[in-house]
């Protein structure tokens, strides 16, 4: 139900708890403020952050809303968030799960939709703590939006079933290619189409590094640039060893091709300083080396791999440099359909969370 104060204006206020407050989570919080008027006027959506749980900066909960500007300043200075916590609700939550459960028990407005925004770091083995956060959110009656590809790569069927059973949304547009609407494209714009396979460049860090090495720059320097920009994973080996791309590939296979795979089952070859020789050899033949994720339906099986691949110069993927990425879907009815993103940034990933939030609001309205 809409919040009583907002019904007349057609604006519904969502109460948000953030599980994770790193680069993406903080950019999301700022983007909500930057787009506040547009979200209200165009989409009937207002958002209030009532809880934040982090791995390094503690946690805070205030059912009436946190001072987000102060939370941003504290986190970015390395301080703890505990001073923002409302002590009337007890001690600060000890974990994201405790924060989610506390919000369910102590919501200031029981009618306000609750949404958990999950942006903790990628775990390609167990998808934790993200998986526990999402399970707890759905069990508590909250909707979930996440930029974490781990749960989609490792437990998509389980989580989709939990969300359907609870009548809640589980949305993850930011899991692959930032804010570019990969999952929305297939769900909303390609009805009755079967995805038979795909190939693409879906890891920005490796594409940036390979482009830099084409220009004679060292591997370590290019990787450091992506770490400074906040684009590389917190553990950059997840990018260069291919785990991030494998997790995204597994997510795409599971969601769009009806698969049931994990990152560990994706054939994977990474890159490193040694790749510079292969980059130079490809260039000498007029070709380009790119880190390509691909999957194909083979009877009842889906075969998938991520690896450096030498591409002809007229290949769409060969023309992607720096921070660009793309996916080319092979379909039964439309042939090949490509979607390209010419740049990547924290803002684009944070935007995916905002767009998922708008989708939750749209679902509250029901069918047009």
C-alpha positions as CSV (number, residue, x, y, z in Angstrom):
1,X,0.0,0.0,0.0
2,X,1.2,3.5,-0.7
3,X,2.4,5.6,2.3
4,X,-0.5,7.7,3.6
5,X,1.2,11.0,3.0
6,X,1.9,10.1,-0.6
7,X,-1.3,8.7,-1.9
8,X,-2.8,11.9,-3.2
9,X,0.3,12.7,-5.2
10,X,0.5,9.2,-6.6
11,X,4.0,8.8,-5.1
12,X,4.9,5.7,-3.2
13,X,7.8,5.9,-0.7
14,X,10.1,2.8,-0.5
15,X,12.1,2.1,2.6
16,X,15.5,0.7,1.6
17,X,18.1,-1.3,3.4
18,X,21.5,-1.4,1.8
19,X,23.5,-4.6,2.2
20,X,26.9,-3.4,1.1
21,X,28.1,0.2,0.9
22,X,31.2,0.1,-1.3
23,X,31.8,2.0,-4.6
24,X,28.5,0.9,-6.2
25,X,26.4,1.2,-3.1
26,X,27.6,4.7,-2.4
27,X,27.1,5.8,-6.0
28,X,23.6,4.4,-5.9
29,X,22.8,6.4,-2.7
30,X,24.0,9.6,-4.5
31,X,22.1,8.8,-7.7
32,X,18.9,8.4,-5.7
33,X,19.3,12.0,-4.5
34,X,20.4,13.3,-7.9
35,X,17.3,11.8,-9.6
36,X,14.9,12.4,-6.7
37,X,12.6,14.8,-8.5
38,X,12.5,12.8,-11.7
39,X,11.8,9.5,-9.9
40,X,8.9,11.2,-8.1
41,X,7.5,13.1,-11.1
42,X,7.9,10.4,-13.8
43,X,7.6,7.2,-11.9
44,X,5.7,8.0,-8.7
45,X,8.7,6.8,-6.6
46,X,10.4,8.2,-3.5
47,X,13.1,6.3,-1.6
48,X,14.3,6.6,2.0
49,X,17.4,4.7,3.2
50,X,16.7,3.3,6.7
51,X,19.5,0.8,7.1
52,X,23.1,0.1,5.9
53,X,25.2,-2.9,6.6
54,X,28.9,-3.1,5.6
55,X,31.8,-5.5,6.0
56,X,34.3,-2.9,7.2
57,X,32.3,0.2,8.5
58,X,29.8,-1.5,10.8
59,X,26.0,-1.0,10.4
60,X,23.3,1.4,11.3
61,X,19.5,1.3,11.3
62,X,17.0,4.1,11.9
63,X,13.4,3.3,10.9
64,X,12.7,7.0,10.3
65,X,15.6,7.3,7.8
66,X,19.4,7.6,8.1
67,X,21.4,10.8,7.4
68,X,22.8,9.5,4.1
69,X,25.2,12.4,3.5
70,X,26.7,11.7,6.9
71,X,26.9,7.9,6.1
72,X,28.7,8.7,2.8
73,X,31.2,10.9,4.6
74,X,31.8,8.3,7.3
75,X,32.3,5.4,5.0
76,X,34.6,7.4,2.6
77,X,36.8,8.5,5.5
78,X,37.1,4.9,6.8
79,X,35.0,5.6,9.9
80,X,32.2,3.4,11.2
81,X,28.5,4.0,10.7
82,X,27.5,3.0,14.2
83,X,27.1,6.7,15.3
84,X,24.1,7.0,12.9
85,X,22.3,4.0,14.5
86,X,19.1,4.6,16.4
87,X,19.8,3.0,19.8
88,X,16.1,2.7,20.6
89,X,16.1,-0.3,18.2
90,X,18.9,-2.1,20.1
91,X,22.5,-2.5,19.4
92,X,23.7,-1.9,15.8
93,X,23.0,-4.9,13.6
94,X,25.9,-7.4,13.6
95,X,25.2,-8.5,10.0
96,X,23.2,-7.7,6.9
97,X,20.8,-10.5,7.7
98,X,20.2,-9.0,11.1
99,X,19.6,-5.6,9.6
100,X,17.1,-7.0,7.1
101,X,15.2,-8.9,9.9
102,X,15.2,-5.9,12.2
103,X,13.7,-3.6,9.5
104,X,10.9,-6.2,9.0
105,X,10.2,-6.1,12.8
106,X,10.6,-2.3,13.3
107,X,9.4,-0.6,10.2
108,X,8.2,2.9,11.0
109,X,5.5,2.6,8.3
110,X,4.3,-1.0,7.9
111,X,2.6,-0.1,4.6
112,X,5.8,1.3,3.0
113,X,7.3,-1.2,0.5
114,X,10.6,-2.6,1.8
115,X,13.4,-3.2,-0.7
116,X,16.8,-4.7,0.0
117,X,19.6,-3.4,-2.2
118,X,22.4,-6.0,-2.3
119,X,25.9,-4.8,-3.5
120,X,28.4,-6.9,-1.5
121,X,31.5,-8.3,-3.1
122,X,31.5,-11.2,-5.5
123,X,32.0,-14.7,-4.1
124,X,32.1,-17.2,-7.0
125,X,32.2,-20.2,-4.7
126,X,29.3,-19.8,-2.3
127,X,27.8,-16.4,-3.3
128,X,28.0,-15.3,0.3
129,X,27.0,-13.1,2.1
130,X,24.8,-12.0,-0.8
131,X,22.9,-15.3,-0.9
132,X,21.9,-15.1,2.8
133,X,20.9,-11.5,2.4
134,X,18.6,-12.3,-0.5
135,X,17.0,-15.3,1.2
136,X,16.4,-13.2,4.3
137,X,14.9,-10.4,2.4
138,X,12.5,-12.5,0.5
139,X,11.5,-14.5,3.6
140,X,10.8,-11.1,5.4
141,X,8.5,-9.9,2.6
142,X,11.0,-7.5,1.0
143,X,11.7,-7.0,-2.7
144,X,15.3,-7.4,-3.8
145,X,17.5,-5.6,-6.3
146,X,21.1,-6.5,-6.7
147,X,24.2,-5.8,-8.8
148,X,25.8,-9.0,-7.5
149,X,26.1,-11.7,-10.1
150,X,27.1,-14.4,-7.6
151,X,23.6,-15.4,-6.5
152,X,22.3,-15.4,-10.0
153,X,25.2,-17.5,-11.2
154,X,25.0,-20.0,-8.3
155,X,21.4,-20.1,-7.1
156,X,19.1,-18.5,-9.7
157,X,16.4,-21.2,-9.7
158,X,16.2,-21.3,-6.0
159,X,15.9,-17.5,-5.6
160,X,13.5,-17.1,-8.5
161,X,11.2,-19.7,-6.9
162,X,11.5,-18.1,-3.5
163,X,10.6,-14.7,-5.0
164,X,7.6,-16.1,-6.9
165,X,6.3,-18.0,-3.8
166,X,6.6,-14.8,-1.7
167,X,5.1,-12.6,-4.3
168,X,8.1,-10.4,-4.3
169,X,10.6,-9.1,-7.0
170,X,14.1,-10.4,-7.4
171,X,15.8,-8.2,-10.0
172,X,19.5,-8.1,-11.0
173,X,19.9,-6.0,-14.2
174,X,23.3,-4.7,-12.9
175,X,24.7,-8.2,-12.7
176,X,25.8,-8.1,-16.4
177,X,26.9,-5.1,-18.5
178,X,26.1,-2.5,-15.8
179,X,23.0,-0.5,-16.6
180,X,22.5,-1.9,-20.1
181,X,19.1,-3.7,-20.1
182,X,20.2,-7.2,-21.0
183,X,17.6,-9.1,-18.9
184,X,14.9,-6.5,-19.5
185,X,15.5,-6.7,-23.2
186,X,14.8,-10.4,-23.4
187,X,12.0,-10.4,-20.8
188,X,10.1,-7.4,-22.2
189,X,11.1,-7.0,-25.8
190,X,11.7,-10.5,-27.1
191,X,8.5,-12.5,-26.2
192,X,8.3,-16.0,-27.8
193,X,12.0,-15.8,-28.9
194,X,14.5,-18.5,-27.9
195,X,18.1,-17.6,-27.1
196,X,20.2,-20.3,-28.6
197,X,23.5,-18.9,-27.7
198,X,25.5,-15.7,-27.2
199,X,29.1,-14.3,-27.3
200,X,30.4,-11.1,-26.0
201,X,32.8,-9.0,-24.1
202,X,31.3,-8.7,-20.7
203,X,34.3,-7.8,-18.4
204,X,35.4,-4.2,-18.7
205,X,38.7,-4.7,-16.8
206,X,40.1,-7.3,-19.2
207,X,39.0,-5.4,-22.3
208,X,40.7,-2.3,-21.0
209,X,43.9,-4.2,-20.2
210,X,44.0,-5.9,-23.6
211,X,43.5,-2.6,-25.4
212,X,46.3,-1.0,-23.3
213,X,48.7,-3.8,-24.2
214,X,47.9,-3.4,-27.9
215,X,49.3,0.1,-27.4
216,X,52.5,-1.2,-25.7
217,X,51.5,-0.5,-22.1
218,X,52.2,-2.9,-19.3
219,X,49.6,-5.2,-17.8
220,X,50.2,-4.0,-14.3
221,X,49.7,-0.3,-15.2
222,X,46.4,-1.0,-17.0
223,X,45.0,-3.1,-14.2
224,X,46.0,-0.4,-11.6
225,X,43.9,2.1,-13.6
226,X,40.8,0.0,-13.3
227,X,41.4,-0.5,-9.6
228,X,41.7,3.3,-9.1
229,X,38.5,3.9,-11.1
230,X,36.7,1.4,-8.9
231,X,35.8,-0.7,-11.9
232,X,37.9,-3.8,-11.1
233,X,36.6,-6.2,-8.6
234,X,37.8,-5.8,-5.0
235,X,39.9,-8.8,-5.7
236,X,41.2,-8.1,-9.2
237,X,42.2,-11.7,-9.8
238,X,38.4,-12.3,-10.2
239,X,38.7,-10.2,-13.4
240,X,42.0,-11.3,-14.9
241,X,41.6,-15.0,-14.0
242,X,38.2,-14.9,-15.7
243,X,36.0,-15.6,-12.7
244,X,33.9,-12.4,-13.1
245,X,33.2,-13.3,-16.8
246,X,32.5,-16.9,-15.8
247,X,29.9,-15.8,-13.2
248,X,28.2,-13.4,-15.7
249,X,28.2,-16.2,-18.3
250,X,26.6,-18.6,-15.8
251,X,24.0,-15.9,-15.0
252,X,23.1,-15.4,-18.6
253,X,22.9,-19.2,-19.3
254,X,20.7,-19.7,-16.2
255,X,18.3,-16.8,-16.8
256,X,18.1,-16.6,-20.6
257,X,18.8,-20.2,-21.7
258,X,17.1,-22.2,-19.0
259,X,20.5,-23.6,-17.9
260,X,21.6,-24.8,-14.5
261,X,25.3,-24.1,-14.3
262,X,27.8,-22.4,-12.0
263,X,31.0,-20.4,-12.6
264,X,33.1,-23.5,-11.8
265,X,31.5,-25.3,-14.7
266,X,32.4,-22.7,-17.2
267,X,35.6,-23.4,-19.2
268,X,37.9,-20.6,-18.2
269,X,41.2,-19.2,-19.3
270,X,42.5,-15.9,-17.8
271,X,45.0,-13.2,-18.9
272,X,48.2,-11.8,-17.4
273,X,51.4,-10.1,-18.3
274,X,52.3,-13.1,-20.5
275,X,49.3,-12.3,-22.7
276,X,51.1,-9.3,-24.2
277,X,53.0,-11.6,-26.6
278,X,49.7,-13.1,-28.0
279,X,48.3,-9.5,-28.3
280,X,51.3,-8.5,-30.4
281,X,51.2,-11.7,-32.6
282,X,47.5,-11.1,-33.3
283,X,48.1,-7.5,-34.2
284,X,50.9,-8.5,-36.6
285,X,48.4,-10.6,-38.5
286,X,45.9,-7.7,-38.6
287,X,43.7,-9.3,-35.9
288,X,42.8,-8.4,-32.3
289,X,42.8,-10.4,-29.1
290,X,39.7,-10.0,-27.0
291,X,38.4,-11.7,-23.8
292,X,35.2,-13.4,-25.1
293,X,32.4,-15.1,-23.2
294,X,30.3,-17.5,-25.2
295,X,27.7,-20.1,-24.9
296,X,25.8,-22.4,-27.3
297,X,23.0,-24.9,-27.0
298,X,24.1,-28.4,-27.8
299,X,21.1,-30.6,-27.7
300,X,20.0,-30.7,-24.1
301,X,23.3,-29.2,-22.9
302,X,24.7,-25.7,-22.9
303,X,28.5,-25.4,-23.6
304,X,30.1,-22.2,-22.3
305,X,33.6,-20.8,-22.0
306,X,35.5,-17.5,-21.3
307,X,38.9,-17.0,-22.8
308,X,41.1,-14.7,-24.9
309,X,40.1,-15.2,-28.5
310,X,41.8,-13.9,-31.7
311,X,39.2,-12.1,-33.8
312,X,39.0,-10.9,-37.4
313,X,39.1,-7.1,-37.8
314,X,35.5,-7.0,-39.2
315,X,34.1,-8.8,-36.1
316,X,31.9,-6.5,-34.0
317,X,33.7,-7.6,-30.8
318,X,37.1,-6.9,-32.3
319,X,36.2,-3.2,-32.7
320,X,35.5,-2.7,-29.0
321,X,38.3,-0.9,-27.2
322,X,38.9,0.3,-23.7
323,X,35.8,0.2,-21.5
324,X,33.4,-0.8,-24.2
325,X,31.5,-4.2,-24.0
326,X,28.8,-6.0,-25.9
327,X,26.7,-9.1,-26.2
328,X,25.5,-10.7,-29.4
329,X,22.6,-13.1,-29.0
330,X,21.8,-15.8,-31.4
331,X,18.1,-16.4,-31.6
332,X,15.7,-18.7,-33.4
333,X,13.5,-16.0,-34.9
334,X,15.6,-12.9,-35.2
335,X,19.0,-14.2,-36.1
336,X,21.7,-12.3,-34.3
337,X,20.8,-9.4,-32.1
338,X,23.6,-7.2,-30.6
339,X,23.6,-4.7,-27.7
340,X,26.7,-2.5,-27.2
341,X,27.8,-0.3,-24.4
342,X,30.5,2.1,-25.4
343,X,31.7,2.9,-21.8
344,X,31.4,1.6,-18.3
345,X,31.4,3.3,-14.9
346,X,30.1,3.2,-11.4
347,X,27.2,5.4,-12.4
348,X,26.0,2.9,-15.0
349,X,26.1,0.0,-12.5
350,X,24.3,2.2,-9.9
351,X,21.8,3.2,-12.5
352,X,20.9,-0.5,-13.0
353,X,19.8,-0.6,-9.3
354,X,17.7,2.5,-9.8
355,X,16.1,1.0,-12.9
356,X,15.3,-2.1,-11.0
357,X,13.7,0.0,-8.3
358,X,11.5,1.7,-10.9
359,X,10.5,-1.8,-12.1
360,X,9.4,-2.7,-8.6
361,X,7.3,0.5,-8.5
362,X,5.8,-0.4,-11.9
363,X,4.8,-3.9,-10.7
364,X,3.0,-2.3,-7.7
365,X,0.7,-0.5,-10.2
366,X,-0.1,-3.8,-11.9
367,X,-0.8,-4.4,-15.6
368,X,-1.6,-1.3,-17.6
